[in-house]
Amino acid sequence: MIDQTIKILQKMIKIPSISPNDLGCQEILIGTLKKVGFLVERINFNNVKNFFASHGEKKGKVLLFVGHTDVVCPGSLKDWRYYPFDPVIKDNSIYGRGTADMKGAIASMILSAKEFVTSFPDHIGKLAFLITSDEEGSAKYGTKKVVEILKKRKEKIDYCIIGEPTSEFIVGDTIKNGRRGSLNLNLFLYGPQGHVAYLDPIKNPVNLVVPLLKKLIFRSNMIDKFSKNVSSQIVKISSNSYGNNITPSQVEIKMNFRFDKEINHDFVKQYISSEIEKHTSSYKLFWKLSAKPFEKKSKELIEIINKILIEKFSLFPKLSHSGGTSDGRFIIEICNQIVEIGLINQTIHQPNEMIEIQDLIRLNTIYLEIMKKILL
């Protein structure tokens, strides 16, 4: 199975499917699934490609696998050892944009499904897939839209596996049954434009940045009182400076805040606003909540996965909500048992993204065993 998994992965890596473009990745997957009897429904919106596929009609549980074929931009090519869309195999590792996030996991789940339905064509329940090309970008026309349709049709989903790269050092060492929320801030500080030799330094908006940001990087302030999993990151700082002898009249600061379900995003807004007011009254801020935090207990599914990892690899995974947002925030509308488990995330969104072939073999085993535990 691993040779076929690598072959499909290499085909997908060669396709520069930068979000929200699929550019043919899904047709590779659809072709594989149709050959083993899956019913496939393409559900496209605007330029976003989505499909929902299923196999099995007998009574029983419905197991859904979720993934995305889009990838982030590779950035500067000079930082890559190999061309990011040339799937080079070197020292038992596969290099390329999307290997870990998450074309590797998609190849694994698709080939595991092929192996499963070929070996057990009359399995109980239903094995399903929801694949999108709009996860890394706006996520407006991907899983969110498909879930809306499935919800209207009252599709029953008992268990959901999302193939995000959750693992830290060993495949399976970390699984996720929830994610943090994501809140974006666009802040503008204002002051008078003037000559650098004469303007009062206090009035220069750039001079406000350092003391203010010390307050806005509030991990140490908030963890003790509100949450064990809150973080903030500065994304951009810029001014409208016109020369070395002119103070700017405006500074723009972009930040992102990640917060767990124990803390409300309105509190984050209030906290930030109050800290800004302590430094200046000449400002504007704009907020965008890109994802709410979620958590599903998923006790039964977690127990199934834990048992597989212990029996096969003597590994007991930790539960985490860390990392970025995922399409799990949409799946919660139709499923109560959701777990994310995938490849190692140490190189995702970076130059020289890569996975080890042995990790792909391990993930094949995990996904196939999950199918067996639930659908046999």
C-alpha positions as CSV (number, residue, x, y, z in Angstrom):
1,M,0.0,0.0,0.0
2,I,2.8,2.4,0.7
3,D,4.1,2.4,-2.9
4,Q,0.6,3.5,-4.1
5,T,0.4,6.1,-1.3
6,I,3.7,7.6,-2.3
7,K,2.7,7.6,-6.0
8,I,-0.6,9.5,-5.3
9,L,1.2,11.9,-3.0
10,Q,3.8,12.7,-5.6
11,K,1.2,13.3,-8.2
12,M,-0.5,15.8,-5.9
13,I,2.7,17.5,-4.9
14,K,3.5,18.2,-8.5
15,I,0.3,20.3,-8.7
16,P,0.8,23.9,-7.3
17,S,-2.6,24.0,-5.6
18,I,-2.1,27.2,-3.7
19,S,-5.3,28.0,-1.9
20,P,-8.1,28.1,-3.0
21,N,-7.0,26.4,-6.2
22,D,-7.2,22.6,-6.6
23,L,-5.9,22.4,-10.2
24,G,-6.6,18.7,-10.5
25,C,-5.6,17.1,-7.2
26,Q,-9.2,16.0,-6.4
27,E,-9.6,14.3,-9.7
28,I,-6.7,12.0,-8.8
29,L,-8.5,11.1,-5.6
30,I,-11.9,10.8,-7.1
31,G,-10.5,8.5,-9.8
32,T,-9.0,6.2,-7.1
33,L,-12.2,6.1,-5.0
34,K,-14.6,5.5,-8.0
35,K,-12.5,2.5,-9.0
36,V,-13.3,0.8,-5.7
37,G,-17.0,1.6,-5.7
38,F,-17.3,5.0,-4.0
39,L,-20.2,7.3,-4.9
40,V,-18.8,10.7,-5.5
41,E,-20.6,14.1,-5.5
42,R,-18.8,17.2,-6.6
43,I,-20.0,20.2,-4.6
44,N,-18.2,23.3,-6.0
45,F,-18.7,26.9,-5.1
46,N,-17.1,29.8,-7.1
47,N,-13.5,28.7,-7.8
48,V,-13.4,26.2,-4.9
49,K,-13.4,22.5,-5.5
50,N,-15.1,20.2,-3.0
51,F,-16.3,16.6,-3.1
52,F,-18.2,14.3,-0.8
53,A,-17.7,10.5,-1.4
54,S,-19.2,7.5,0.4
55,H,-19.1,3.7,0.3
56,G,-21.5,1.3,2.0
57,E,-25.3,1.2,2.5
58,K,-25.7,-1.2,5.3
59,K,-26.9,-0.1,8.7
60,G,-24.2,1.0,11.1
61,K,-21.9,3.9,12.0
62,V,-20.8,6.6,9.5
63,L,-17.1,7.4,9.5
64,L,-16.1,10.6,7.8
65,F,-12.5,11.5,6.8
66,V,-11.9,15.2,6.2
67,G,-9.0,16.9,4.3
68,H,-7.9,19.7,2.1
69,T,-5.9,19.7,-1.2
70,D,-4.9,23.4,-1.1
71,V,-1.5,24.5,0.2
72,V,0.1,27.7,1.3
73,C,2.4,29.7,-0.9
74,P,6.0,28.3,-0.9
75,G,7.5,31.7,-0.4
76,S,11.0,32.4,-1.7
77,L,12.3,29.6,-3.9
78,K,15.9,30.3,-2.9
79,D,15.1,29.0,0.6
80,W,14.1,25.6,-0.7
81,R,16.6,22.7,-1.1
82,Y,14.4,21.4,-3.9
83,Y,11.7,23.0,-6.0
84,P,8.6,22.9,-3.8
85,F,6.4,21.3,-6.4
86,D,8.9,18.6,-7.4
87,P,8.4,15.7,-4.9
88,V,12.0,14.7,-4.3
89,I,12.7,11.5,-2.3
90,K,16.0,11.8,-0.4
91,D,17.2,9.7,2.6
92,N,13.8,8.1,3.0
93,S,12.0,11.4,3.2
94,I,9.7,13.2,0.7
95,Y,10.1,16.9,0.1
96,G,7.6,19.3,-1.3
97,R,4.9,21.9,-0.4
98,G,1.9,20.1,1.1
99,T,3.7,16.8,2.1
100,A,2.8,17.3,5.7
101,D,-0.1,19.8,5.4
102,M,-1.9,17.8,4.2
103,K,-1.5,15.9,1.0
104,G,0.4,13.2,2.7
105,A,-2.5,12.5,5.1
106,I,-5.0,12.6,2.2
107,A,-3.0,10.1,0.2
108,S,-2.8,7.9,3.3
109,M,-6.6,8.0,4.0
110,I,-7.5,7.5,0.4
111,L,-5.2,4.4,-0.1
112,S,-6.3,3.1,3.4
113,A,-9.9,3.4,2.2
114,K,-9.0,1.6,-1.0
115,E,-7.4,-1.2,0.9
116,F,-10.3,-1.4,3.3
117,V,-13.2,-1.6,0.9
118,T,-11.2,-4.0,-1.4
119,S,-10.7,-6.4,1.6
120,F,-14.1,-5.8,3.1
121,P,-16.6,-4.8,0.4
122,D,-19.6,-5.7,2.5
123,H,-18.5,-3.7,5.6
124,I,-21.2,-2.4,7.9
125,G,-22.0,1.3,8.0
126,K,-20.6,3.9,5.7
127,L,-17.1,5.2,4.9
128,A,-17.1,8.8,3.7
129,F,-14.8,11.6,2.6
130,L,-15.2,15.4,2.5
131,I,-12.3,17.0,0.6
132,T,-11.9,20.8,-0.1
133,S,-9.5,23.2,-1.8
134,D,-10.4,26.1,0.6
135,E,-8.9,25.5,4.0
136,E,-5.7,27.5,4.0
137,G,-7.4,30.6,2.7
138,S,-10.7,32.2,3.5
139,A,-12.5,28.9,4.1
140,K,-15.8,30.5,2.9
141,Y,-16.6,28.1,0.1
142,G,-15.1,24.8,1.3
143,T,-16.0,22.6,4.2
144,K,-18.3,25.2,5.6
145,K,-20.5,25.2,2.5
146,V,-20.5,21.4,2.1
147,V,-21.5,21.0,5.8
148,E,-24.4,23.4,5.2
149,I,-25.6,21.1,2.5
150,L,-25.1,17.9,4.5
151,K,-26.9,19.5,7.4
152,K,-29.9,20.3,5.3
153,R,-30.0,16.8,4.0
154,K,-29.7,15.5,7.5
155,E,-26.7,13.4,6.7
156,K,-25.8,11.2,9.7
157,I,-22.1,11.4,10.7
158,D,-21.1,9.4,13.8
159,Y,-17.3,9.8,13.7
160,C,-15.0,12.2,12.0
161,I,-11.2,12.0,11.4
162,I,-9.5,15.1,10.2
163,G,-6.0,14.6,8.7
164,E,-4.3,17.8,10.0
165,P,-0.6,17.4,11.0
166,T,-1.2,17.1,14.7
167,S,1.9,15.0,15.6
168,E,4.9,16.7,17.2
169,F,7.8,14.2,17.2
170,I,6.2,10.8,16.4
171,V,3.1,10.2,14.3
172,G,0.3,9.7,16.8
173,D,2.0,11.3,19.8
174,T,-0.6,14.2,19.7
175,I,-4.2,14.1,18.7
176,K,-6.7,17.0,18.9
177,N,-10.4,17.1,19.9
178,G,-10.7,20.8,19.7
179,R,-9.0,24.0,18.5
180,R,-8.4,27.5,19.8
181,G,-10.2,30.5,18.5
182,S,-8.5,33.1,16.2
183,L,-9.0,36.9,16.5
184,N,-7.3,39.4,14.2
185,L,-6.6,43.0,15.1
186,N,-5.7,45.8,12.8
187,L,-4.7,48.8,14.9
188,F,-3.9,52.3,13.7
189,L,-2.1,54.8,16.0
190,Y,-2.0,58.5,15.0
191,G,0.1,61.5,15.8
192,P,1.2,64.8,14.1
193,Q,3.7,64.7,11.3
194,G,6.7,66.9,12.2
195,H,10.4,67.5,12.0
196,V,12.4,64.8,13.9
197,A,14.5,67.5,15.6
198,Y,11.6,69.5,17.1
199,L,8.5,67.3,17.6
200,D,7.9,66.1,21.2
201,P,8.9,62.4,21.2
202,I,5.7,61.6,23.1
203,K,3.6,62.7,20.2
204,N,5.4,60.4,17.7
205,P,3.1,57.4,17.2
206,V,6.1,55.1,16.6
207,N,7.4,55.8,20.1
208,L,4.1,54.4,21.5
209,V,4.6,51.0,19.8
210,V,7.2,49.4,22.2
211,P,5.5,50.2,25.5
212,L,2.1,49.3,24.1
213,L,3.2,46.0,22.6
214,K,4.7,45.0,25.9
215,K,1.1,45.1,27.2
216,L,-0.5,43.4,24.2
217,I,1.9,40.4,24.3
218,F,-0.1,39.3,27.3
219,R,0.6,35.6,27.7
220,S,2.0,36.0,31.2
221,N,-0.8,38.3,32.2
222,M,-3.7,36.1,31.1
223,I,-2.7,32.5,31.6
224,D,-2.9,32.5,35.4
225,K,-6.3,34.1,35.5
226,F,-8.2,33.1,32.4
227,S,-6.7,30.3,30.4
228,K,-3.8,27.9,30.0
229,N,-3.8,28.4,26.2
230,V,-3.8,32.0,25.1
231,S,-1.2,33.6,22.9
232,S,-0.7,36.7,20.8
233,Q,1.6,37.4,17.9
234,I,2.6,40.5,16.1
235,V,2.1,40.1,12.3
236,K,3.0,43.5,11.0
237,I,4.3,46.9,12.1
238,S,4.5,49.8,9.5
239,S,4.4,53.6,9.4
240,N,3.7,56.1,6.7
241,S,7.2,57.6,7.0
242,Y,8.3,59.9,4.2
243,G,11.9,60.4,5.1
244,N,14.6,60.2,7.8
245,N,13.8,63.7,9.1
246,I,10.0,63.4,9.2
247,T,8.0,61.7,12.0
248,P,5.1,59.6,10.7
249,S,1.5,60.5,11.3
250,Q,0.3,56.9,11.4
251,V,1.5,53.5,12.5
252,E,-0.3,50.3,11.6
253,I,0.0,47.2,13.8
254,K,-1.5,43.8,12.9
255,M,-1.8,41.1,15.5
256,N,-3.4,37.7,16.0
257,F,-4.7,36.3,19.2
258,R,-5.4,32.6,19.8
259,F,-7.6,31.7,22.8
260,D,-9.2,28.6,24.2
261,K,-12.8,28.1,25.0
262,E,-12.4,29.2,28.6
263,I,-12.0,32.8,27.5
264,N,-14.5,34.9,25.5
265,H,-13.2,36.9,22.5
266,D,-15.1,39.9,23.8
267,F,-12.9,39.9,26.8
268,V,-9.8,40.0,24.6
269,K,-11.2,43.0,22.8
270,Q,-12.0,44.8,26.0
271,Y,-8.6,44.1,27.4
272,I,-6.8,45.3,24.3
273,S,-8.9,48.5,24.1
274,S,-8.3,49.4,27.8
275,E,-4.5,49.0,27.4
276,I,-4.5,51.2,24.3
277,E,-6.5,53.9,26.1
278,K,-3.8,54.0,28.7
279,H,-1.3,55.0,26.1
280,T,-3.2,57.1,23.6
281,S,-6.7,58.3,22.7
282,S,-5.8,58.8,19.0
283,Y,-6.3,55.4,17.5
284,K,-8.7,53.2,15.5
285,L,-9.0,49.5,15.7
286,F,-10.7,46.9,13.6
287,W,-11.4,43.3,14.7
288,K,-12.1,40.1,12.7
289,L,-13.0,36.9,14.4
290,S,-11.8,34.2,12.0
291,A,-12.6,31.2,14.1
292,K,-14.4,30.4,17.4
293,P,-12.8,27.9,19.7
294,F,-14.4,24.5,19.9
295,E,-14.0,21.2,21.8
296,K,-15.7,17.9,21.4
297,K,-15.3,15.4,24.2
298,S,-15.2,12.6,21.5
299,K,-14.7,10.0,24.3
300,E,-15.6,7.0,22.3
301,L,-13.5,7.9,19.2
302,I,-10.5,8.9,21.4
303,E,-10.7,5.5,23.1
304,I,-10.7,3.7,19.8
305,I,-7.6,5.7,18.6
306,N,-5.8,5.3,21.9
307,K,-6.4,1.5,21.8
308,I,-4.9,1.4,18.3
309,L,-1.9,3.4,19.1
310,I,-1.2,1.4,22.3
311,E,-1.7,-2.0,20.6
312,K,0.3,-1.2,17.4
313,F,2.9,1.2,18.6
314,S,2.9,1.2,22.5
315,L,2.1,4.9,22.3
316,F,-0.3,6.8,24.4
317,P,-1.1,10.2,22.8
318,K,-1.7,13.5,24.5
319,L,-4.8,15.6,23.8
320,S,-4.2,19.1,22.6
321,H,-6.0,22.2,21.2
322,S,-2.8,23.9,20.1
323,G,-1.9,25.1,16.6
324,G,-3.9,26.9,14.0
325,T,-7.6,26.7,13.2
326,S,-9.0,23.7,11.3
327,D,-12.2,22.7,9.5
328,G,-13.3,21.0,12.6
329,R,-15.0,24.2,13.5
330,F,-17.5,23.5,10.7
331,I,-17.8,19.7,11.2
332,I,-19.0,20.3,14.8
333,E,-22.4,21.2,13.2
334,I,-23.0,17.7,12.0
335,C,-20.8,15.4,14.2
336,N,-20.1,15.0,17.9
337,Q,-17.1,12.7,17.7
338,I,-14.2,14.6,16.1
339,V,-10.5,13.8,16.3
340,E,-7.6,15.3,14.3
341,I,-4.7,13.0,13.8
342,G,-2.0,13.3,11.1
343,L,1.6,13.6,10.2
344,I,4.4,15.5,12.0
345,N,4.0,19.3,11.9
346,Q,7.6,20.5,12.4
347,T,8.0,21.7,8.8
348,I,4.5,22.8,7.8
349,H,4.2,26.2,6.1
350,Q,8.0,26.4,6.0
351,P,10.6,26.0,3.3
352,N,11.7,22.4,2.8
353,E,8.5,20.9,4.1
354,M,8.9,17.2,4.3
355,I,7.8,13.9,5.8
356,E,9.5,10.6,6.4
357,I,8.2,7.6,4.5
358,Q,8.1,5.6,7.7
359,D,5.7,8.1,9.1
360,L,3.4,7.7,6.0
361,I,3.5,3.9,6.6
362,R,2.6,4.4,10.2
363,L,-0.3,6.7,9.3
364,N,-1.6,4.2,6.8
365,T,-1.8,1.7,9.6
366,I,-3.6,4.1,11.9
367,Y,-6.2,5.1,9.4
368,L,-6.8,1.5,8.2
369,E,-7.2,0.3,11.8
370,I,-9.7,3.1,12.6
371,M,-11.8,1.9,9.6
372,K,-11.7,-1.7,10.8
373,K,-12.6,-0.8,14.4
374,I,-15.6,1.2,13.4
375,L,-16.9,-0.5,10.3
376,L,-16.4,-4.2,10.9
